[in-house]
Amino acid sequence: MTTQTAKLTTKQIRLLLAIAGFWEEQGYSPSYPDLVMLADISSQSIVASNLRALSRQRLLTYAFRTARSIVLTEDGKALAKELAPA
């Protein structure tokens, strides 16, 4: 477990992996309802608060004035790759 991983909650890890997987499969960002389903989280508000935490840790960012704007940073992509099941 890396230092970065130690700072993440289980929900944040599930979100990071869901975002990376969705981007890989679809080629664009998941919506909040997508993330509720994919990361098995109970509400969009919990998704939003955990995305803000990931953004503060510089693992994701948002494209300006764009729908479906969640973008993993290079650090976020690297961590998702490291955490992804084999």
C-alpha positions as CSV (number, residue, x, y, z in Angstrom):
1,M,0.0,0.0,0.0
2,T,1.4,3.4,-1.0
3,T,1.3,6.5,1.1
4,Q,-1.3,7.9,-1.3
5,T,-3.5,4.8,-1.0
6,A,-3.3,5.0,2.8
7,K,-5.0,8.4,2.6
8,L,-8.0,7.1,0.7
9,T,-11.2,5.7,2.1
10,T,-12.8,2.6,0.6
11,K,-15.4,4.7,-1.2
12,Q,-12.7,6.9,-2.7
13,I,-10.8,3.9,-4.0
14,R,-14.0,2.5,-5.5
15,L,-14.7,5.8,-7.2
16,L,-11.2,6.1,-8.5
17,L,-11.4,2.7,-10.0
18,A,-14.9,3.3,-11.4
19,I,-13.9,6.5,-13.1
20,A,-10.8,4.9,-14.6
21,G,-12.7,1.9,-15.8
22,F,-15.5,4.0,-17.3
23,W,-13.1,6.2,-19.2
24,E,-11.3,3.2,-20.5
25,E,-14.6,1.5,-21.7
26,Q,-16.6,4.6,-22.8
27,G,-14.0,7.2,-23.7
28,Y,-15.7,9.9,-21.6
29,S,-16.4,10.8,-18.0
30,P,-19.1,9.0,-15.9
31,S,-22.0,11.0,-14.5
32,Y,-22.8,11.1,-10.8
33,P,-25.7,8.6,-11.3
34,D,-23.2,6.3,-13.1
35,L,-20.8,6.5,-10.2
36,V,-23.6,5.8,-7.7
37,M,-24.2,2.5,-9.5
38,L,-20.6,1.6,-10.5
39,A,-19.0,2.3,-7.1
40,D,-22.0,1.0,-5.1
41,I,-22.5,4.3,-3.2
42,S,-25.9,5.2,-1.7
43,S,-26.3,8.8,-3.0
44,Q,-25.0,11.4,-5.4
45,S,-24.2,13.7,-2.5
46,I,-21.8,11.1,-1.1
47,V,-20.3,10.7,-4.5
48,A,-19.8,14.5,-4.7
49,S,-18.1,14.8,-1.3
50,N,-15.8,11.9,-2.1
51,L,-14.9,13.4,-5.5
52,R,-14.1,16.7,-3.8
53,A,-11.7,14.8,-1.5
54,L,-10.1,13.1,-4.5
55,S,-9.7,16.5,-6.1
56,R,-8.1,18.0,-3.0
57,Q,-5.6,15.1,-3.2
58,R,-4.9,16.1,-6.8
59,L,-6.1,12.7,-8.1
60,L,-8.8,14.2,-10.3
61,T,-9.8,17.5,-11.8
62,Y,-12.8,18.9,-13.7
63,A,-13.0,20.2,-17.2
64,F,-14.2,23.8,-17.2
65,R,-17.8,24.4,-18.3
66,T,-18.3,20.8,-19.6
67,A,-20.8,18.1,-18.8
68,R,-19.3,14.8,-17.6
69,S,-16.2,16.7,-16.7
70,I,-14.4,14.4,-14.3
71,V,-10.8,13.8,-15.5
72,L,-8.2,11.7,-13.6
73,T,-4.8,13.4,-13.3
74,E,-1.7,11.5,-14.1
75,D,-1.3,10.7,-10.4
76,G,-4.9,9.5,-10.4
77,K,-4.4,7.3,-13.4
78,A,-1.2,5.8,-12.0
79,L,-2.9,5.0,-8.7
80,A,-5.9,3.5,-10.4
81,K,-3.7,1.3,-12.4
82,E,-1.8,0.3,-9.3
83,L,-5.1,-0.5,-7.4
84,A,-6.9,-2.3,-10.3
85,P,-7.4,-6.0,-9.8
86,A,-5.2,-8.1,-12.0
